[in-house]
Amino acid sequence: MAVEVSHAPEHKRYEARVDGEPAVAGVAEYIRTTELVAFVHTEVAPEYEGRGVGSALARTALDEARAADLRVLATCPFFAGWIARHPEYQDLLYQSRSRVSD
C-alpha cells in the first residue's frame, strides 16, 4: 500500500491518498502563523486505520514544518502521541517563553 501525502493550504490541511486513488484516506488539519503551526485534528478513514496513513501525514507535515523553520504545537492527540514516540521530531515542539513573575 503506497500512501501519498500532499499539502492543501487552501483547506489548511495535509491530505493522504492511498495507491493513487482520488478519495482522501486521511487529513491532518492545522492553524499556521509565521512562527508556529498548530496541528489541531487528524482523521483517517476507518478502512485505512492502522495501515500507516496517520504516520505518513504526521511525518510529511512535520518535515515540512522543519523545512519552513516553524515550531509545532501538537494540540491533536494523535500528533502529540506520534511525536512522543518519535524523538527525532521533539525538537520542533513549541516551548512557551512567557514567565509569570511573583
Backbone atoms as SQL, in Angstrom:
CREATE TABLE atoms (id INTEGER PRIMARY KEY, chain TEXT, resi INTEGER, resn TEXT, atom TEXT, x REAL, y REAL, z REAL);
INSERT INTO atoms VALUES
  (1, 'A', 1, 'MET', 'N', 0.846, -1.175, 0.000),
  (2, 'A', 1, 'MET', 'CA', 0.000, 0.000, 0.000),
  (3, 'A', 1, 'MET', 'C', 0.893, 1.239, 0.000),
  (4, 'A', 2, 'ALA', 'N', 0.735, 2.083, -1.006),
  (5, 'A', 2, 'ALA', 'CA', 1.515, 3.314, -1.106),
  (6, 'A', 2, 'ALA', 'C', 0.660, 4.491, -0.649),
  (7, 'A', 3, 'VAL', 'N', 1.198, 5.261, 0.317),
  (8, 'A', 3, 'VAL', 'CA', 0.497, 6.433, 0.840),
  (9, 'A', 3, 'VAL', 'C', 1.195, 7.677, 0.310),
  (10, 'A', 4, 'GLU', 'N', 0.430, 8.545, -0.326),
  (11, 'A', 4, 'GLU', 'CA', 0.959, 9.813, -0.835),
  (12, 'A', 4, 'GLU', 'C', 0.290, 10.946, -0.070),
  (13, 'A', 5, 'VAL', 'N', 1.114, 11.841, 0.473),
  (14, 'A', 5, 'VAL', 'CA', 0.602, 12.974, 1.245),
  (15, 'A', 5, 'VAL', 'C', 0.878, 14.252, 0.482),
  (16, 'A', 6, 'SER', 'N', -0.139, 15.096, 0.397),
  (17, 'A', 6, 'SER', 'CA', 0.023, 16.396, -0.258),
  (18, 'A', 6, 'SER', 'C', -0.481, 17.497, 0.669),
  (19, 'A', 7, 'HIS', 'N', 0.095, 18.665, 0.483),
  (20, 'A', 7, 'HIS', 'CA', -0.304, 19.836, 1.267),
  (21, 'A', 7, 'HIS', 'C', -1.423, 20.538, 0.516),
  (22, 'A', 8, 'ALA', 'N', -2.502, 20.826, 1.211),
  (23, 'A', 8, 'ALA', 'CA', -3.646, 21.546, 0.636),
  (24, 'A', 8, 'ALA', 'C', -3.830, 22.841, 1.434),
  (25, 'A', 9, 'PRO', 'N', -2.971, 23.840, 1.201),
  (26, 'A', 9, 'PRO', 'CA', -3.025, 25.056, 2.018),
  (27, 'A', 9, 'PRO', 'C', -4.354, 25.799, 1.925),
  (28, 'A', 10, 'GLU', 'N', -5.055, 25.669, 0.815),
  (29, 'A', 10, 'GLU', 'CA', -6.353, 26.326, 0.675),
  (30, 'A', 10, 'GLU', 'C', -7.392, 25.750, 1.643),
  (31, 'A', 11, 'HIS', 'N', -7.138, 24.524, 2.125),
  (32, 'A', 11, 'HIS', 'CA', -8.016, 23.879, 3.100),
  (33, 'A', 11, 'HIS', 'C', -7.371, 23.801, 4.486),
  (34, 'A', 12, 'LYS', 'N', -6.149, 24.330, 4.599),
  (35, 'A', 12, 'LYS', 'CA', -5.380, 24.308, 5.855),
  (36, 'A', 12, 'LYS', 'C', -5.257, 22.889, 6.394),
  (37, 'A', 13, 'ARG', 'N', -4.797, 22.002, 5.505),
  (38, 'A', 13, 'ARG', 'CA', -4.621, 20.619, 5.920),
  (39, 'A', 13, 'ARG', 'C', -3.672, 19.880, 4.979),
  (40, 'A', 14, 'TYR', 'N', -3.222, 18.738, 5.463),
  (41, 'A', 14, 'TYR', 'CA', -2.489, 17.776, 4.648),
  (42, 'A', 14, 'TYR', 'C', -3.466, 16.651, 4.343),
  (43, 'A', 15, 'GLU', 'N', -3.369, 16.115, 3.133),
  (44, 'A', 15, 'GLU', 'CA', -4.281, 15.061, 2.704),
  (45, 'A', 15, 'GLU', 'C', -3.486, 13.831, 2.278),
  (46, 'A', 16, 'ALA', 'N', -3.961, 12.677, 2.689),
  (47, 'A', 16, 'ALA', 'CA', -3.321, 11.411, 2.315),
  (48, 'A', 16, 'ALA', 'C', -4.238, 10.646, 1.377),
  (49, 'A', 17, 'ARG', 'N', -3.630, 10.102, 0.351),
  (50, 'A', 17, 'ARG', 'CA', -4.338, 9.229, -0.582),
  (51, 'A', 17, 'ARG', 'C', -3.551, 7.930, -0.684),
  (52, 'A', 18, 'VAL', 'N', -4.259, 6.845, -0.964),
  (53, 'A', 18, 'VAL', 'CA', -3.650, 5.521, -0.984),
  (54, 'A', 18, 'VAL', 'C', -3.710, 4.943, -2.390),
  (55, 'A', 19, 'ASP', 'N', -2.570, 4.417, -2.826),
  (56, 'A', 19, 'ASP', 'CA', -2.465, 3.713, -4.111),
  (57, 'A', 19, 'ASP', 'C', -3.025, 4.518, -5.279),
  (58, 'A', 20, 'GLY', 'N', -2.839, 5.833, -5.261),
  (59, 'A', 20, 'GLY', 'CA', -3.267, 6.685, -6.371),
  (60, 'A', 20, 'GLY', 'C', -4.757, 6.914, -6.481),
  (61, 'A', 21, 'GLU', 'N', -5.513, 6.448, -5.499),
  (62, 'A', 21, 'GLU', 'CA', -6.962, 6.651, -5.538),
  (63, 'A', 21, 'GLU', 'C', -7.285, 8.128, -5.304),
  (64, 'A', 22, 'PRO', 'N', -8.355, 8.636, -5.932),
  (65, 'A', 22, 'PRO', 'CA', -8.700, 10.050, -5.771),
  (66, 'A', 22, 'PRO', 'C', -9.303, 10.380, -4.404),
  (67, 'A', 23, 'ALA', 'N', -9.902, 9.409, -3.732),
  (68, 'A', 23, 'ALA', 'CA', -10.535, 9.662, -2.436),
  (69, 'A', 23, 'ALA', 'C', -9.479, 9.931, -1.368),
  (70, 'A', 24, 'VAL', 'N', -9.776, 10.852, -0.480),
  (71, 'A', 24, 'VAL', 'CA', -8.876, 11.176, 0.618),
  (72, 'A', 24, 'VAL', 'C', -9.011, 10.098, 1.688),
  (73, 'A', 25, 'ALA', 'N', -7.868, 9.511, 2.086),
  (74, 'A', 25, 'ALA', 'CA', -7.855, 8.458, 3.098),
  (75, 'A', 25, 'ALA', 'C', -7.659, 9.024, 4.498),
  (76, 'A', 26, 'GLY', 'N', -7.111, 10.241, 4.578),
  (77, 'A', 26, 'GLY', 'CA', -6.881, 10.859, 5.872),
  (78, 'A', 26, 'GLY', 'C', -6.478, 12.304, 5.719),
  (79, 'A', 27, 'VAL', 'N', -6.685, 13.082, 6.789),
  (80, 'A', 27, 'VAL', 'CA', -6.316, 14.502, 6.784),
  (81, 'A', 27, 'VAL', 'C', -5.689, 14.873, 8.121),
  (82, 'A', 28, 'ALA', 'N', -4.813, 15.868, 8.067),
  (83, 'A', 28, 'ALA', 'CA', -4.245, 16.490, 9.264),
  (84, 'A', 28, 'ALA', 'C', -4.481, 17.989, 9.119),
  (85, 'A', 29, 'GLU', 'N', -5.360, 18.531, 9.944),
  (86, 'A', 29, 'GLU', 'CA', -5.725, 19.946, 9.868),
  (87, 'A', 29, 'GLU', 'C', -4.824, 20.764, 10.782),
  (88, 'A', 30, 'TYR', 'N', -4.571, 22.007, 10.375),
  (89, 'A', 30, 'TYR', 'CA', -3.660, 22.850, 11.141),
  (90, 'A', 30, 'TYR', 'C', -4.091, 24.311, 11.107),
  (91, 'A', 31, 'ILE', 'N', -3.497, 25.074, 12.029),
  (92, 'A', 31, 'ILE', 'CA', -3.563, 26.531, 12.044),
  (93, 'A', 31, 'ILE', 'C', -2.113, 26.997, 12.002),
  (94, 'A', 32, 'ARG', 'N', -1.802, 27.922, 11.107),
  (95, 'A', 32, 'ARG', 'CA', -0.410, 28.323, 10.918),
  (96, 'A', 32, 'ARG', 'C', -0.232, 29.824, 11.061),
  (97, 'A', 33, 'THR', 'N', 0.849, 30.215, 11.729),
  (98, 'A', 33, 'THR', 'CA', 1.276, 31.604, 11.787),
  (99, 'A', 33, 'THR', 'C', 2.655, 31.672, 11.142),
  (100, 'A', 34, 'THR', 'N', 3.288, 32.817, 11.209),
  (101, 'A', 34, 'THR', 'CA', 4.622, 32.947, 10.619),
  (102, 'A', 34, 'THR', 'C', 5.688, 32.189, 11.401),
  (103, 'A', 35, 'GLU', 'N', 5.410, 31.871, 12.675),
  (104, 'A', 35, 'GLU', 'CA', 6.401, 31.197, 13.515),
  (105, 'A', 35, 'GLU', 'C', 5.987, 29.812, 13.995),
  (106, 'A', 36, 'LEU', 'N', 4.703, 29.487, 13.857),
  (107, 'A', 36, 'LEU', 'CA', 4.168, 28.309, 14.520),
  (108, 'A', 36, 'LEU', 'C', 3.121, 27.627, 13.647),
  (109, 'A', 37, 'VAL', 'N', 3.090, 26.304, 13.732),
  (110, 'A', 37, 'VAL', 'CA', 1.997, 25.543, 13.132),
  (111, 'A', 37, 'VAL', 'C', 1.399, 24.669, 14.235),
  (112, 'A', 38, 'ALA', 'N', 0.087, 24.796, 14.420),
  (113, 'A', 38, 'ALA', 'CA', -0.622, 24.007, 15.421),
  (114, 'A', 38, 'ALA', 'C', -1.427, 22.936, 14.695),
  (115, 'A', 39, 'PHE', 'N', -1.127, 21.689, 14.987),
  (116, 'A', 39, 'PHE', 'CA', -1.889, 20.583, 14.407),
  (117, 'A', 39, 'PHE', 'C', -3.065, 20.309, 15.335),
  (118, 'A', 40, 'VAL', 'N', -4.271, 20.527, 14.817),
  (119, 'A', 40, 'VAL', 'CA', -5.460, 20.537, 15.660),
  (120, 'A', 40, 'VAL', 'C', -6.376, 19.321, 15.490),
  (121, 'A', 41, 'HIS', 'N', -6.267, 18.629, 14.370),
  (122, 'A', 41, 'HIS', 'CA', -7.160, 17.483, 14.161),
  (123, 'A', 41, 'HIS', 'C', -6.582, 16.570, 13.092),
  (124, 'A', 42, 'THR', 'N', -6.586, 15.289, 13.379),
  (125, 'A', 42, 'THR', 'CA', -6.170, 14.281, 12.402),
  (126, 'A', 42, 'THR', 'C', -7.275, 13.237, 12.332),
  (127, 'A', 43, 'GLU', 'N', -7.615, 12.867, 11.106),
  (128, 'A', 43, 'GLU', 'CA', -8.662, 11.866, 10.917),
  (129, 'A', 43, 'GLU', 'C', -8.268, 10.945, 9.768),
  (130, 'A', 44, 'VAL', 'N', -8.412, 9.647, 10.001),
  (131, 'A', 44, 'VAL', 'CA', -8.136, 8.632, 8.983),
  (132, 'A', 44, 'VAL', 'C', -9.423, 7.840, 8.772),
  (133, 'A', 45, 'ALA', 'N', -9.770, 7.608, 7.516),
  (134, 'A', 45, 'ALA', 'CA', -10.965, 6.816, 7.197),
  (135, 'A', 45, 'ALA', 'C', -10.842, 5.441, 7.854),
  (136, 'A', 46, 'PRO', 'N', -11.939, 4.934, 8.395),
  (137, 'A', 46, 'PRO', 'CA', -11.895, 3.659, 9.134),
  (138, 'A', 46, 'PRO', 'C', -11.216, 2.512, 8.375),
  (139, 'A', 47, 'GLU', 'N', -11.432, 2.437, 7.083),
  (140, 'A', 47, 'GLU', 'CA', -10.840, 1.329, 6.321),
  (141, 'A', 47, 'GLU', 'C', -9.320, 1.425, 6.196),
  (142, 'A', 48, 'TYR', 'N', -8.733, 2.581, 6.561),
  (143, 'A', 48, 'TYR', 'CA', -7.279, 2.757, 6.483),
  (144, 'A', 48, 'TYR', 'C', -6.615, 2.864, 7.847),
  (145, 'A', 49, 'GLU', 'N', -7.382, 2.790, 8.919),
  (146, 'A', 49, 'GLU', 'CA', -6.800, 2.886, 10.255),
  (147, 'A', 49, 'GLU', 'C', -5.820, 1.746, 10.490),
  (148, 'A', 50, 'GLY', 'N', -4.713, 2.071, 11.153),
  (149, 'A', 50, 'GLY', 'CA', -3.706, 1.065, 11.472),
  (150, 'A', 50, 'GLY', 'C', -2.845, 0.635, 10.306),
  (151, 'A', 51, 'ARG', 'N', -2.895, 1.393, 9.202),
  (152, 'A', 51, 'ARG', 'CA', -2.146, 0.999, 7.996),
  (153, 'A', 51, 'ARG', 'C', -1.097, 2.032, 7.607),
  (154, 'A', 52, 'GLY', 'N', -0.757, 2.956, 8.529),
  (155, 'A', 52, 'GLY', 'CA', 0.330, 3.891, 8.281),
  (156, 'A', 52, 'GLY', 'C', -0.071, 5.221, 7.683),
  (157, 'A', 53, 'VAL', 'N', -1.359, 5.441, 7.471),
  (158, 'A', 53, 'VAL', 'CA', -1.809, 6.697, 6.869),
  (159, 'A', 53, 'VAL', 'C', -1.556, 7.865, 7.820),
  (160, 'A', 54, 'GLY', 'N', -1.913, 7.705, 9.090),
  (161, 'A', 54, 'GLY', 'CA', -1.681, 8.767, 10.065),
  (162, 'A', 54, 'GLY', 'C', -0.207, 9.075, 10.227),
  (163, 'A', 55, 'SER', 'N', 0.620, 8.048, 10.256),
  (164, 'A', 55, 'SER', 'CA', 2.068, 8.253, 10.372),
  (165, 'A', 55, 'SER', 'C', 2.621, 9.000, 9.170),
  (166, 'A', 56, 'ALA', 'N', 2.135, 8.668, 7.981),
  (167, 'A', 56, 'ALA', 'CA', 2.581, 9.366, 6.774),
  (168, 'A', 56, 'ALA', 'C', 2.182, 10.840, 6.830),
  (169, 'A', 57, 'LEU', 'N', 0.970, 11.114, 7.303),
  (170, 'A', 57, 'LEU', 'CA', 0.533, 12.505, 7.452),
  (171, 'A', 57, 'LEU', 'C', 1.430, 13.247, 8.427),
  (172, 'A', 58, 'ALA', 'N', 1.679, 12.646, 9.590),
  (173, 'A', 58, 'ALA', 'CA', 2.499, 13.302, 10.611),
  (174, 'A', 58, 'ALA', 'C', 3.915, 13.551, 10.108),
  (175, 'A', 59, 'ARG', 'N', 4.528, 12.550, 9.537),
  (176, 'A', 59, 'ARG', 'CA', 5.917, 12.685, 9.085),
  (177, 'A', 59, 'ARG', 'C', 6.041, 13.780, 8.011),
  (178, 'A', 60, 'THR', 'N', 5.162, 13.775, 7.037),
  (179, 'A', 60, 'THR', 'CA', 5.225, 14.783, 5.970),
  (180, 'A', 60, 'THR', 'C', 4.999, 16.182, 6.526),
  (181, 'A', 61, 'ALA', 'N', 3.961, 16.337, 7.357),
  (182, 'A', 61, 'ALA', 'CA', 3.647, 17.653, 7.918),
  (183, 'A', 61, 'ALA', 'C', 4.781, 18.169, 8.788),
  (184, 'A', 62, 'LEU', 'N', 5.363, 17.300, 9.597),
  (185, 'A', 62, 'LEU', 'CA', 6.452, 17.721, 10.478),
  (186, 'A', 62, 'LEU', 'C', 7.733, 18.004, 9.706),
  (187, 'A', 63, 'ASP', 'N', 8.001, 17.218, 8.674),
  (188, 'A', 63, 'ASP', 'CA', 9.174, 17.500, 7.828),
  (189, 'A', 63, 'ASP', 'C', 9.034, 18.860, 7.157),
  (190, 'A', 64, 'GLU', 'N', 7.825, 19.193, 6.713),
  (191, 'A', 64, 'GLU', 'CA', 7.604, 20.499, 6.081),
  (192, 'A', 64, 'GLU', 'C', 7.689, 21.625, 7.104),
  (193, 'A', 65, 'ALA', 'N', 7.232, 21.386, 8.326),
  (194, 'A', 65, 'ALA', 'CA', 7.376, 22.394, 9.385),
  (195, 'A', 65, 'ALA', 'C', 8.851, 22.650, 9.659),
  (196, 'A', 66, 'ARG', 'N', 9.649, 21.594, 9.716),
  (197, 'A', 66, 'ARG', 'CA', 11.082, 21.747, 9.936),
  (198, 'A', 66, 'ARG', 'C', 11.717, 22.541, 8.797),
  (199, 'A', 67, 'ALA', 'N', 11.364, 22.209, 7.568),
  (200, 'A', 67, 'ALA', 'CA', 11.936, 22.898, 6.403),
  (201, 'A', 67, 'ALA', 'C', 11.576, 24.388, 6.395),
  (202, 'A', 68, 'ALA', 'N', 10.393, 24.729, 6.926),
  (203, 'A', 68, 'ALA', 'CA', 9.947, 26.126, 6.979),
  (204, 'A', 68, 'ALA', 'C', 10.392, 26.817, 8.267),
  (205, 'A', 69, 'ASP', 'N', 11.158, 26.120, 9.110),
  (206, 'A', 69, 'ASP', 'CA', 11.653, 26.655, 10.376),
  (207, 'A', 69, 'ASP', 'C', 10.517, 27.095, 11.295),
  (208, 'A', 70, 'LEU', 'N', 9.471, 26.254, 11.373),
  (209, 'A', 70, 'LEU', 'CA', 8.320, 26.536, 12.228),
  (210, 'A', 70, 'LEU', 'C', 8.370, 25.678, 13.488),
  (211, 'A', 71, 'ARG', 'N', 7.947, 26.231, 14.594),
  (212, 'A', 71, 'ARG', 'CA', 7.728, 25.460, 15.817),
  (213, 'A', 71, 'ARG', 'C', 6.384, 24.753, 15.679),
  (214, 'A', 72, 'VAL', 'N', 6.197, 23.686, 16.415),
  (215, 'A', 72, 'VAL', 'CA', 4.995, 22.864, 16.316),
  (216, 'A', 72, 'VAL', 'C', 4.276, 22.825, 17.660),
  (217, 'A', 73, 'LEU', 'N', 2.981, 23.071, 17.607),
  (218, 'A', 73, 'LEU', 'CA', 2.107, 22.903, 18.765),
  (219, 'A', 73, 'LEU', 'C', 1.171, 21.751, 18.428),
  (220, 'A', 74, 'ALA', 'N', 1.313, 20.654, 19.146),
  (221, 'A', 74, 'ALA', 'CA', 0.537, 19.444, 18.852),
  (222, 'A', 74, 'ALA', 'C', -0.666, 19.373, 19.780),
  (223, 'A', 75, 'THR', 'N', -1.733, 20.086, 19.436),
  (224, 'A', 75, 'THR', 'CA', -2.953, 20.015, 20.241),
  (225, 'A', 75, 'THR', 'C', -3.775, 18.783, 19.891),
  (226, 'A', 76, 'CYS', 'N', -3.556, 18.232, 18.737),
  (227, 'A', 76, 'CYS', 'CA', -4.212, 16.994, 18.321),
  (228, 'A', 76, 'CYS', 'C', -3.580, 15.824, 19.079),
  (229, 'A', 77, 'PRO', 'N', -4.383, 15.010, 19.749),
  (230, 'A', 77, 'PRO', 'CA', -3.820, 13.875, 20.499),
  (231, 'A', 77, 'PRO', 'C', -3.002, 12.917, 19.640),
  (232, 'A', 78, 'PHE', 'N', -3.403, 12.722, 18.381),
  (233, 'A', 78, 'PHE', 'CA', -2.630, 11.826, 17.519),
  (234, 'A', 78, 'PHE', 'C', -1.233, 12.383, 17.291),
  (235, 'A', 79, 'PHE', 'N', -1.126, 13.672, 16.942),
  (236, 'A', 79, 'PHE', 'CA', 0.189, 14.279, 16.704),
  (237, 'A', 79, 'PHE', 'C', 1.024, 14.282, 17.972),
  (238, 'A', 80, 'ALA', 'N', 0.425, 14.607, 19.105),
  (239, 'A', 80, 'ALA', 'CA', 1.164, 14.625, 20.371),
  (240, 'A', 80, 'ALA', 'C', 1.737, 13.244, 20.675),
  (241, 'A', 81, 'GLY', 'N', 0.927, 12.216, 20.514),
  (242, 'A', 81, 'GLY', 'CA', 1.391, 10.856, 20.767),
  (243, 'A', 81, 'GLY', 'C', 2.445, 10.404, 19.773),
  (244, 'A', 82, 'TRP', 'N', 2.260, 10.775, 18.513),
  (245, 'A', 82, 'TRP', 'CA', 3.207, 10.376, 17.473),
  (246, 'A', 82, 'TRP', 'C', 4.571, 11.010, 17.728),
  (247, 'A', 83, 'ILE', 'N', 4.575, 12.296, 18.068),
  (248, 'A', 83, 'ILE', 'CA', 5.843, 12.977, 18.358),
  (249, 'A', 83, 'ILE', 'C', 6.501, 12.370, 19.597),
  (250, 'A', 84, 'ALA', 'N', 5.719, 12.030, 20.600),
  (251, 'A', 84, 'ALA', 'CA', 6.272, 11.412, 21.808),
  (252, 'A', 84, 'ALA', 'C', 6.974, 10.091, 21.480),
  (253, 'A', 85, 'ARG', 'N', 6.493, 9.371, 20.475),
  (254, 'A', 85, 'ARG', 'CA', 7.094, 8.092, 20.075),
  (255, 'A', 85, 'ARG', 'C', 8.230, 8.253, 19.065),
  (256, 'A', 86, 'HIS', 'N', 8.434, 9.470, 18.567),
  (257, 'A', 86, 'HIS', 'CA', 9.478, 9.718, 17.567),
  (258, 'A', 86, 'HIS', 'C', 10.345, 10.889, 18.038),
  (259, 'A', 87, 'PRO', 'N', 11.344, 10.591, 18.869),
  (260, 'A', 87, 'PRO', 'CA', 12.147, 11.661, 19.474),
  (261, 'A', 87, 'PRO', 'C', 12.875, 12.544, 18.467),
  (262, 'A', 88, 'GLU', 'N', 13.055, 12.069, 17.256),
  (263, 'A', 88, 'GLU', 'CA', 13.735, 12.888, 16.249),
  (264, 'A', 88, 'GLU', 'C', 12.918, 14.115, 15.846),
  (265, 'A', 89, 'TYR', 'N', 11.659, 14.187, 16.266),
  (266, 'A', 89, 'TYR', 'CA', 10.807, 15.341, 15.961),
  (267, 'A', 89, 'TYR', 'C', 10.521, 16.210, 17.187),
  (268, 'A', 90, 'GLN', 'N', 10.968, 15.797, 18.360),
  (269, 'A', 90, 'GLN', 'CA', 10.644, 16.527, 19.575),
  (270, 'A', 90, 'GLN', 'C', 11.276, 17.913, 19.636),
  (271, 'A', 91, 'ASP', 'N', 12.356, 18.132, 18.897),
  (272, 'A', 91, 'ASP', 'CA', 12.977, 19.462, 18.888),
  (273, 'A', 91, 'ASP', 'C', 12.094, 20.507, 18.207),
  (274, 'A', 92, 'LEU', 'N', 11.080, 20.069, 17.471),
  (275, 'A', 92, 'LEU', 'CA', 10.164, 21.004, 16.802),
  (276, 'A', 92, 'LEU', 'C', 9.119, 21.586, 17.739),
  (277, 'A', 93, 'LEU', 'N', 8.903, 20.946, 18.882),
  (278, 'A', 93, 'LEU', 'CA', 7.813, 21.340, 19.759),
  (279, 'A', 93, 'LEU', 'C', 7.972, 22.762, 20.295),
  (280, 'A', 94, 'TYR', 'N', 6.881, 23.468, 20.279),
  (281, 'A', 94, 'TYR', 'CA', 6.831, 24.841, 20.771),
  (282, 'A', 94, 'TYR', 'C', 7.015, 24.845, 22.286),
  (283, 'A', 95, 'GLN', 'N', 7.855, 25.756, 22.745),
  (284, 'A', 95, 'GLN', 'CA', 8.057, 25.956, 24.177),
  (285, 'A', 95, 'GLN', 'C', 7.682, 27.393, 24.499),
  (286, 'A', 96, 'SER', 'N', 6.750, 27.577, 25.395),
  (287, 'A', 96, 'SER', 'CA', 6.328, 28.924, 25.785),
  (288, 'A', 96, 'SER', 'C', 7.513, 29.660, 26.417),
  (289, 'A', 97, 'ARG', 'N', 7.701, 30.896, 26.023),
  (290, 'A', 97, 'ARG', 'CA', 8.794, 31.699, 26.557),
  (291, 'A', 97, 'ARG', 'C', 8.303, 32.702, 27.592),
  (292, 'A', 98, 'SER', 'N', 7.015, 32.726, 27.811),
  (293, 'A', 98, 'SER', 'CA', 6.486, 33.682, 28.790),
  (294, 'A', 98, 'SER', 'C', 6.715, 33.153, 30.204),
  (295, 'A', 99, 'ARG', 'N', 6.931, 34.056, 31.112),
  (296, 'A', 99, 'ARG', 'CA', 7.147, 33.702, 32.510),
  (297, 'A', 99, 'ARG', 'C', 6.191, 34.507, 33.373),
  (298, 'A', 100, 'VAL', 'N', 5.753, 33.874, 34.407),
  (299, 'A', 100, 'VAL', 'CA', 4.903, 34.558, 35.369),
  (300, 'A', 100, 'VAL', 'C', 5.792, 35.051, 36.497),
  (301, 'A', 101, 'SER', 'N', 5.728, 36.337, 36.773),
  (302, 'A', 101, 'SER', 'CA', 6.547, 36.872, 37.853),
  (303, 'A', 101, 'SER', 'C', 5.711, 36.991, 39.120),
  (304, 'A', 102, 'ASP', 'N', 6.390, 36.871, 40.241),
  (305, 'A', 102, 'ASP', 'CA', 5.696, 36.947, 41.546),
  (306, 'A', 102, 'ASP', 'C', 5.412, 38.373, 41.943);
